[in-house]
Amino acid sequence: MPEKVKITILCENSVPYPASGVLGEHGLAMLLETDTKRILFDTGGGMTLLQNAKVLNVDLKNLDALVLSHGHYDHTGGLKALLQNYGGCLDIYAHPDIFEAKYHLIEGKEPKKIGLPWTKEELEDLGACFHLAREPRKLSGGVLLTGEIPRREKEEEGTIKELCRQNPDGSLVPDPFFDDQAIIVESPEGMIVLLGCTHSGLINTLKYAAELTENEKIRACIGGTHLVAASKERLGYTLKELEKFNVQQIAPCHCTGFHAAFIFYQFFKERFIYGSAGIVFAFG
């Protein structure tokens, strides 16, 4: 279990005030640093990762691993630039489905590609060393990757029909997002859970994290919650379930949406902070 944990938001849709020189984009990336490991979680959309890392004095040439939360472009778009900057073999942990063709259906327009912009082979030529699995994995002492997240909460059932994947026959079907994963960092005060987009459902994700760690307390929950289009009922259910975890700090961002973030702020008060690019969290 790490004694000290530091998390730096490198890419996110917004930037904090006062301005620090970092830029915002539609995407998410954060750096997890423990006593022994430096793990990058996602790479943003491709426009701000290296720029913001430079402004924040974050060395992206000294990484132990990269974790990809899922295969959408706003989490994988910075991968090519990262590998070119890294200049060697980088271990990348992800789900096999990240390479599936993914689309956003927009009425009256051609389906928009929203998947990983490059092939596995193209990225391997740049130094990517992929470790693909569906199961939970230990990344280091006290740091876990969830693998596929079970969908058990009735209130979180269903998919967003506009977000699709392509079948082998070329047809488009709603994406079940089996590739959606989260990182869990164990601490004496409870779990620190890092979220990509939480397509599996926030409560599904946190309950599975509690199951994997046998710990139902949450020290911090940081990242995208995909509640941007959530109903009043869904938000009420989410808050009720979150309170059972005794959440000490929550930092939603990215795909959470303004309305859901405001509801979180009203509910959690001083336990809330918005996870903009440039924000740093320190524990221990």
Helices and strands as residue ranges (DSSP letters): E 5-11, E 29-33, E 38-41, H 49-55, E 65-67, H 73-76, H 79-86, E 90-94, G 96-99, E 102-104, E 112-113, H 120-125, E 128-132, E 137-140, E 143-145, G 154-156, E 163-166, E 172-174, E 182-185, E 191-195, H 202-213, E 218-224, H 232-243, E 250-253, G 254-256, H 258-268, G 269-271, E 280-283
